[in-house]
Amino acid sequence: MSSGPHTHHTIDYIEFAVTDMEKAKTFYTKAFGWKFNDHGSTYSGIQKENGEIGGLKLETTVTRGGPLVILYSSDLRDSLKKIIAADGFITQEIFSFPGGQRFHFKDPSGNELGVWSEK
């Protein structure tokens, strides 16, 4: 976990179930430039400057549903291209909503996330 300050009642860490650890790390590195810290063969922490902001946990299956994690992008179309190039699957093309635009995608394990931008 992060060694920096934590903020009361805010999301502090997020974990993704993945079915193939190496494929998942490759995808998130190619698509978003994320770096990882392995904790054995079944868990890898998502790095930030002062620790971790989340992790990838190896599971046999991924259950869909629940909260939708939405990432921010300063260049939405570039993010979409990188996700496709990293073997992600676009589940909802770019659409407008009050305050900006976003799209949804699935990672190689089947986790669905969104990416948004003001532009």
N, C-alpha and C positions, 0 to 999 in steps of 0.2 A: 504494500500500500504506500501511498505518498508519505514522504517524511515532512512535507510542508504543512501549513495550517489546514484544518478541515472546517467547513462551514456547516453550522447546525441546520438540520433538516433539508440538506441539498443532496443530490445524487453524488456519491463519493467514489463509486467503483461500479463497473458493470462487467459481467461475465457472459461470454458466449459459449454455448455448447458447439463443438465441432466434431465431425466424424473422421477427419483426416488432418492431423496437426500440421504436417509440413505443407500440405496444399493450402490450408487456411492461412498460415503465416506468409506463404508466398503471395496469396491473393491480397491480403491487407497491406503488405509491404509494397507491392506493385501499384495497387489502387490508391493508397493514401500515404505511403512513406512511413508506415508505422514500424517501430522497432520492438523487439521482444526479448524477454529474459526467461529462459527455460528454468522451470522448477521440476526437474525430472522429465519423463517422457509423456506425461498425461496433463501437464499444465504449463502454460506459457503466459507470463505477464506482459501486458501492453505498457510500454515504457512512456514516461513523460520526464521532464527535466529533473524533478525531485522524487522519483519513485515510480509508482504504477498507477494507471487510471482504470485498469481493468485486466481481464485475462481471457484466454482461450482454454476451455476445459474439454478434454477428449471424452466423448460419449459414443455409445453405439448408435444412437438415433438422436435426431433433433426434433423437438416438439414445436410446432408453429403456433402462433397466437401470443397473446399477452401484450405488454407494452411495446410500442414501436420506437426504436432508437432512431433519432434523426440527427445526422451530422450536418455541420455548416460547411459551405464552400464559397470561396470568393470568386470562383469561376465554375459555374454549374455544368456547362457543356464540356469543359475539360475533364471534370470529375466523372461525368457520364462516360466519356471516351476511355478514360483510364480503367474504370470498372469493367467495361466490355473487353478491353485488351487484357485484363487480368483474369478473364473467364468468369466474370460475374454475369448474372442474368437480369435484365431490366424487366420488372414486373409492372411498372406503371411509368409511362413516358413523362417527360416534363409537363407539368401543369401549373397554372396560376392559382394562387389563393390570396386572400387579403394579407398583404405584407411581403409578397414575393412569389417565388416559383420553387417547385421541388419535383423530385422523382423518387421512385422506390426501386430497390433491387434485392436480389438474393445472392448471398455468398455461395461458395461451392458446397457448403454443408446444408444449405437451405434456410439459413437465417435471413429474415427480411428486415432491411433497414431503409431509411430515407435519407436524402441529401437535399438541403435547401439553400437558397440564396435570396437576398433582397432583390436582385436584378432578374 
